[in-house]
Amino acid sequence: MALDLETLKTSLRLDGNADDTLLTGYQSAAESYVKNAVGTDDGKFYAQDAVSPLYDVAVIALASGYYTFRTALSLVESYPIDLPTNSIIGQLRGLYADYLAEQGAFDGNQSTGVQ
């Protein structure tokens, strides 16, 4: 799945372009969050067939949450729990560890970086 603004808008069931700038910012923030949580910005890792769909879903879920719950004021107390994003980030971390091991850049305890 190619992650773009239209995909995010479709997931939110949004028409029009009134919030495009806002959504683009949320998508960018979500992409950075997921990459930092996994621990890499390695394009080869995210291009893998087993990784790309997970990454896209995590970014869509997180960006959608940013859009849906963008106000800090509410009459009702809420408890934010982002189960899809948290579970997918856990899977991506495992896949990234395997990826590093295949590259010879992970000794089981510490990443030495992908060359």
C-alpha positions in Angstrom: 0.0 0.0 0.0 1.4 3.4 -0.9 0.8 5.7 2.0 -0.3 9.1 0.8 -2.7 11.9 1.9 -5.6 10.3 -0.1 -5.2 7.0 1.7 -5.3 8.7 5.1 -8.4 10.7 4.1 -10.1 7.5 2.9 -9.4 5.9 6.2 -11.0 8.8 8.0 -13.9 9.0 5.5 -13.1 12.6 4.6 -14.0 14.4 1.4 -12.7 17.8 0.4 -9.4 19.4 1.1 -10.2 21.8 4.0 -8.0 19.8 6.4 -5.2 18.7 4.0 -2.5 20.8 5.6 -3.4 19.5 9.0 -3.6 15.9 7.9 -0.2 16.2 6.1 1.3 17.4 9.4 -0.3 14.6 11.3 0.9 12.0 8.8 4.5 13.4 8.9 4.4 13.3 12.8 3.1 9.7 12.8 5.8 8.6 10.3 8.5 10.1 12.5 7.0 8.6 15.6 6.8 5.1 14.2 10.3 5.2 12.8 11.8 6.6 16.0 9.9 4.0 18.1 11.3 1.2 15.9 14.7 2.7 15.9 15.5 3.3 12.3 14.9 5.4 9.2 16.3 2.8 6.9 14.4 2.8 3.6 15.4 -0.7 2.7 13.8 -2.0 5.9 10.5 -0.3 5.4 10.4 -1.4 1.7 10.3 -5.1 2.6 7.0 -6.9 1.8 6.6 -8.0 5.4 7.2 -4.5 6.8 5.6 -2.1 4.5 1.9 -2.9 5.2 2.5 -2.9 9.0 4.3 0.4 8.8 1.5 1.9 6.7 -1.3 0.7 9.1 0.6 2.0 12.1 1.0 5.4 10.5 -2.6 5.6 9.4 -3.8 4.5 12.9 -1.6 7.1 14.6 -2.3 10.0 12.2 -6.0 9.2 12.4 -5.8 9.4 16.2 -4.0 12.7 16.0 -6.8 14.0 13.8 -9.7 12.5 15.7 -8.5 13.5 19.2 -6.9 16.8 18.4 -8.5 18.8 21.2 -7.1 18.8 24.7 -10.4 20.0 26.2 -13.3 17.7 26.7 -16.2 17.4 29.1 -15.6 13.6 29.3 -12.4 12.1 30.7 -10.7 9.9 28.2 -7.9 7.3 28.5 -5.9 7.2 25.3 -4.8 3.7 24.4 -3.5 3.1 21.0 -3.5 -0.7 20.7 -3.1 -1.0 17.0 0.0 1.3 16.9 1.6 -0.2 20.0 1.2 -3.8 18.8 2.4 -3.0 15.3 5.4 -1.1 16.6 6.3 -4.2 18.7 6.1 -6.4 15.6 8.2 -3.9 13.6 10.9 -3.9 16.4 11.1 -7.7 16.1 11.3 -7.5 12.3 14.0 -4.8 12.6 16.1 -7.0 15.0 15.9 -9.8 12.4 16.8 -7.4 9.6 19.8 -6.2 11.6 20.9 -9.8 12.3 20.7 -10.7 8.6 22.8 -7.6 7.8 25.4 -8.7 10.4 24.7 -5.6 12.4 23.1 -7.0 15.5 24.9 -9.1 18.1 21.8 -10.0 20.2 22.4 -7.2 22.7 23.2 -4.1 20.8 22.8 -2.7 17.3 26.1 -1.8 15.6 24.3 -0.1 12.8 23.6 -1.1 9.2 26.3 -0.4 6.7 
